[in-house]
Structures are given as structure tokens and as C-alpha cells.
Amino acid sequence: VIKSMLGGEDGGATLVYAGLIFSFPGSTDQPWHMDGEALFPEQLRTDLPPYAFNVFIPLEDVTDELGPTEFIPGTHTYDRAEYINEELAQWTMIESRWTAAGNEKASMRMVLGSEEDQWMSKNSAISPILRQGEALIYDYRVCHRGTRNLSATKTRTMLYLMYARPWFKEHLNFGKKSLFDES
């Protein structure tokens, strides 16, 4: 599936990263973010085919209580990404002021309250509920966030895989040194 989405057998796909994501009991919402960005945004203001995909595979059923990942569909496209990034920059300033004023670390949910539901509805945010072993594949550029884990005792554990076209080198999210490198 991944190979065909990244250009067929000839184009190929490379496993760039494999790891686990843990959402511990009581964890808060992640900030909205995109793992990747548009290629050549300064020179080419157009949509390009995908160059990388993320795959989430839950190791137990994901429920609303455990905090599913939320997505804003269409944000892999240039115009939609530009619009969402402008909106999120405004909310980030508000969150920073909230935190700087001595409040606990702010999240969009804390600052906006019920307005967040309106914002998410306006931007067509979705929260897929996944069963253990199901795979969710999404474009590396899609805006998303992990949501808070409301459970008092259960940790949400997700296998995370990143695949990319062979020429792509991940440079935004992971360091260059492996945990297994000697020195």
C-alpha cells in the first residue's frame, strides 16, 4: 500500500523511522502540528504529491478516554496548510501569554474552552477511533495532535512508522544519532 502511494514499485518506499508513542494517564493535549512541510514553499506555491506517510498502529483499542489522535483533513495541500498555520500561530501567541501570566502550561483546549469545539468543527477536525492492530496511514504534512489521556490507569501505546520516498531525508523531528550508535 505504502509503495503504491509513494510512486509504485519503481519509486519505492523507505522505512525512515519506527518507534512507540506513549500517552500516559493524565497527559494533556499535544499542540497541533505537522510533522512535515511543503517542499520548496518559497519557490513553488502549489500542491505536490506526497513524499512521506506516517502509519499508526494501536497496541490496544483507542477510546475517547485514552485520547485519539485528531486530524484536520486537507492540510497537506498548500493553501489549506497556509491558512491553518496562520490560525495556529494566533492561538500559539494566546497560549504563550496565558502561560507567561503564571497559569499552568496552556493548551488550546484550556484557552478556548467551548470555542475550541467551534474551531474544530469549522476546520472539519476528525478523531478516528482505532481498534488494536488497525492501521491508520496519513500524509506526513497533515496537521494533527494527540489528545489528552483521561484515564487514571491506562497508557495509550501506539506503534509509529514513517515511510518516505528514497530521496527524502527526515530533518525536522529526529536527531541524527541513533540510540544504538557507539561513543
N, C-alpha and C positions, 0 to 999 in steps of 0.2 A: 504494500500500500504506500509506504513512505517513498520507495524508489519511483513509483509511478507519479506521485505528486511532485517529486523534485526533478522530473525530466526523463523518466523512463529508465530502462535498463542501461542505456548508454551514458546517461547523465549521472546515475548512481546516487548514492547517499552514504554519508559517513556518520557513524555514531561519534558525536563530539563529547558527550557527557552522559554519565549515568550516576544517579545518586538517590538519596531518600530525602523527602521533605517531612518534617515533623511539625504538627500543630499541637502543642501541649495544652492540657486543661487550663482554662483561664486566659489563653493567649488572645491578643487583640487583633483587629483588622490590620492587614498589611496596607501600605499606601497603594493606590492604583499605580500601575506601571506597565511598561512594555519592555520585554526582555531584549528586543532588537529594535533597530531603527531603519528608516528608509535608506536604501543605498543611494549614494550620490545626491543627497537632498538639495545641495546648493546648485548643482548643475542641471538636475533632471527632476522637474516637478511633475512627475507622472507616476502611475502605478506600475510596478514591476512584478513579475511572477515571484512566488515565494522562494526564498533561499535557505530557510531553516524551519523546522517544525519541532514543537515540544510534544511529548507524549506523557500523560499522567495515567498511572495505573494504581488505583487504591488497593491497599493491602487489607482493608476491611471496608464494610459498607460506609459510605459517606452520607451523613444525615445533616439536616439543617442544624442540629445541635453541635455536631462536630465541626461545622464550618466549611461548606463547599467553596470552591473557587468561583468567583464571579468574573464574567467576561462582558466586554462591550463589543458586540459584533460589528464588523466593518472597519475597525480601527487599524487594520493592516493596510488600508488604502490611504493614499497621500492626503487628500482633502479631509477625510474623517479624522485621521491621526492629528493633523494640524489643529483642527477645531477642538478635539478632546484635550490635546496638550495645552492649549490656551486656557481652557476651563480649569484643568487640574492645576495649572500654575497659580491661578487665582485662589483656589482652595488651599494650596500649599502655603501661600502667604498668610491666609487666615489661620491655619493650623499653627504656623510658626509663631504668630502673635499670641495666640491662645496659650501655647506652651511657655513663651517668654514672659507672659504675665503671671507665671507661677502656678498655672494649672498643671494637672498631670499631663503626661505626653498626650497630645491631642491626636484624634483620628477624625476623619471626615464625618463619621457617624456621631461623634461627640459634639462637634462644632455645629453641624447642620441639623441634627435631630430629625424631625419628620420631613424636613426639606430634602434630606438625602433620598428618601423614597421617591419624591417627585423628580429629582435629578436622575436617578437610576431609571425610572420609567421613561422619562424624556429621551434618554440615551439608549433605551432598549437593553439594559443590562440583563444578563441571564445567569442562573446559578444551577448548572447541571448537578443532579443528584446521581452519584455513581455507585454501583454495587461492586463488591470485591472482585477484582480481576478484570473489570471492564476497562477499555482503553479510551481515553479522550485525546484526540490529536488536534492541535491548533497551531496556526501560523505564529511564528516567533515574534511577530510585530504586533499582535493583538493586545490591547490594553486589558489588564486583569488584576485581580488581587485575591489573596487568600483571606477568608473571613474568620472572625473570632471563633474560638472553640468554647462553647458554653458549657461543656461537660465538666463535671467536677473530678472525674476519674479517668476518662478515656482520652488517649492520644490518637490523633488522626495521622496515619502514616501513608505516604504516597511514594511509589516508585516514579522517578522523574528521568526521562530520557530526552536528549536533544540530538536531532539528526540535521545534517546540513549538506548542501552541495559540496563536493570535494574541495573546491577552491576557497570556501569560506573559512575564515579563522575567527573563532569566538574571541572577542577582545573587551567585552563590556562587563561580563558577570563573574568570570572566574579568573583566578590568578594563573600565572604561567607555571608555577611549581606544583608538581604532584605531591600528594601526601606520601607517596612511595619513593620519591627521589632521595638518594643518599646525600648526606652532608649536613 
